Amino acid sequence: MKTASIPSLRVDPELRQAAESVLQEGETLSNFVEKSLRANIEHRRMQQEFIARGLASRDEARRTGEYFDAEDVLGELDDLLAQAEAKNRK
């Protein structure tokens, strides 16, 4: 597959210096920018999917009339977390 390029980006010298200051050994600024772009794309996709699931859940609740109390849900999540933490301590 052929590679494509991303448009060049003009930034303040301070931003470039900040980016260069966090580069890991052997990492180039181009590597860092590419990793950052990939991570941001993944984050936005996950965010879009999260919103889509929330809207679908809302629509399903409206359709069925079945709603759950937030305190009950949070209590169940607390219980699941406590069980997982107890399991990890063993």
KABEL-V996564 format. One line per field, one symbol per residue. ss: DSSP state (H for helix, E for strand, L for the rest). phi: phi as a letter, one per 20 degrees, with the letter a starting at -180 (. if undefined). psi: psi as a letter, one per 30 degrees, with the letter a starting at -180 (. if undefined). A space follows every 50 residues. Layout:
# KABEL-V996564
ss=???
phi=???
psi=???
This chain:
# KABEL-V996564
ss=LLLLLLLLLLLLHHHHHHHHHLLLLLLLHHHHHHHHHHHHHHHHHHHHHH HHHHHHHHHHHHHHLLLLLHHHHHHHHHHHHHHHHHHHHL
phi=.fecdegfcecfgffffffffdfegneeffgfffffffffffffffffff fffffffgfffffemeccfgffffffffffffffffffff
psi=kllllkklkklkeeeeeeeefgklkfkleeeeeeeeeeeeeeeeeeeeee eeeeeeeeeeeeefgjlkkeeeeeeeeeeeeeeeeeeff.
